[in-house]
Amino acid sequence: MVRKVYLDHSATTPVHPRVAAVVNRYMLADFGNASSIHDFGRAAERALKWSRERVAELVGASEPGEIVFTSGGTEANNLAIKGAAAAHRVRGDHIITSAVEHHAVLHTCEALEKDGFRVTRVGVDEFGRVDPDEVRDAINDDTILVTIMLANNEMGTLQPVAEIAKAARERDVLVHTDAVQAVPQMPVDVGELGVDMLSLSGHKMYGPKGVGALYVRKGTRIRPQEHGGHHERGRRAGTENIPGIAGLGEAAALTMEDLPQREKHLSRLQKRLIDGLVQLDGVHLNGHRTERLPNNVSVSISAIEGESILLSLNAKGIAASSGSACTSGALEPSHVLLAMGMSHEMAHGSVRMTLGRDNSQEDVDYVLETVPPIIDRLREMSPFDVQ
Ligand SMILES: Cc1ncc(COP(=O)(O)O)c(C=O)c1O
């Protein structure tokens, strides 16, 4: 039987059995509507409260009321950016973001541009890092929001969000960070970061798909993007997804329990995998060597098409991706790698392997045994020279 090695945890993670049990309970037994006053409703309401407390604790919020549950990271980003833009339009019409954001941020900013907002996209260096001074210089009297991600989903580079937030707050500008990839892998504290809003997602942290949260610092005004009932204190209408939210709460509890071991375990596997891959001819690490998520291994393999190596890896039971989950399958190379100054050819040869808590050293060693013959075979057919 072919060994199965899942190395695509930045696309999604398996739901942890503990989380699945909680989701199951709130689908089958405690299925009530959290707004109902009977016992079924109250059980759901308790789950909502408990989960809000766990998520608040996970990101260091000062009170649970600062957490707004959403349908995932995409909606959290939309609510933060469109909600802040609408609420603060009288003050200004300028938003700052980076060239390497997830499409949930980039396309939201593009939509706002069509509505008359002005957007500055700061660039990144060869490692994918934003320069906080460039953000500081881009702030003007019309700037209302800076939205820069904490960790990149493609090459794992961490952004200096605390420094960026300091510069923004000096000018009274709101700061949002997309922490969807960071929260499951490293300690994240909204106080230390100094951000006003932060997005996270359930399915990147061993929780269910279709649920996430936006942290909104107390006193921060955002305009709701869904209208209906007074759910989530009027910030997000719609009957709460209690099974999903309870699962997210359990995933947050699990993350708080095992984050120190998780980080250590992932870093060890990451080092082994990076060291093994970059010693191969024409294989280059993408992103920053140290300022990166502990589970991300993104490499460019010269003279090879990323998609063809993915298919060959898949045939050997190894699940990886090229570019981000959302861009793979598209012919355009990743906007993130191009923003880092990489050539189209090298960007096309990029492969992302993202480790998870259940991966082992044997998994990494299997990958390191499997990759070299695949590269050799694909290069024999390639018209390009190895760089
Ligand atoms: C950095 C980042 N932001 C946002 C999202 C979107 O989250 P969701 O899939 O929960 O909508 C993703 C998912 O790929 C992501 O990696």
The ligand as an SDF file (V2000), in Angstrom:
LIG
                    3D

 16 16  0  0  0  0  0  0  0  0999 V2000
   -4.1380   33.8630    4.9000 C   0  0  0  0  0  0  0  0  0  0  0  0
   -5.5360   33.3910    4.6330 C   0  0  0  0  0  0  0  0  0  0  0  0
   -6.5630   34.2450    4.7990 N   0  0  0  0  0  0  0  0  0  0  0  0
   -7.8270   33.8700    4.5900 C   0  0  0  0  0  0  0  0  0  0  0  0
   -8.1450   32.6020    4.1810 C   0  0  0  0  0  0  0  0  0  0  0  0
   -9.5820   32.2390    3.9480 C   0  0  0  0  0  0  0  0  0  0  0  0
  -10.1100   31.5140    5.0440 O   0  0  0  0  0  0  0  0  0  0  0  0
  -11.4200   30.6020    4.8500 P   0  0  0  0  0  0  0  0  0  0  0  0
  -11.0050   29.4410    4.0110 O   0  0  0  0  0  0  0  0  0  0  0  0
  -11.8000   30.2150    6.2580 O   0  0  0  0  0  0  0  0  0  0  0  0
  -12.4450   31.4540    4.2170 O   0  0  0  0  0  0  0  0  0  0  0  0
   -7.1140   31.6750    3.9740 C   0  0  0  0  0  0  0  0  0  0  0  0
   -7.4120   30.3060    3.4650 C   0  0  0  0  0  0  0  0  0  0  0  0
   -6.7320   29.7990    2.5950 O   0  0  0  0  0  0  0  0  0  0  0  0
   -5.7710   32.0780    4.2150 C   0  0  0  0  0  0  0  0  0  0  0  0
   -4.7590   31.2400    4.0500 O   0  0  0  0  0  0  0  0  0  0  0  0
  1  2  1  0
  2  3  1  0
  2 15  2  0
  3  4  2  0
  4  5  1  0
  5  6  1  0
  5 12  2  0
  6  7  1  0
  7  8  1  0
  8  9  2  0
  8 10  1  0
  8 11  1  0
 12 13  1  0
 12 15  1  0
 13 14  2  0
 15 16  1  0
M  END
$$$$
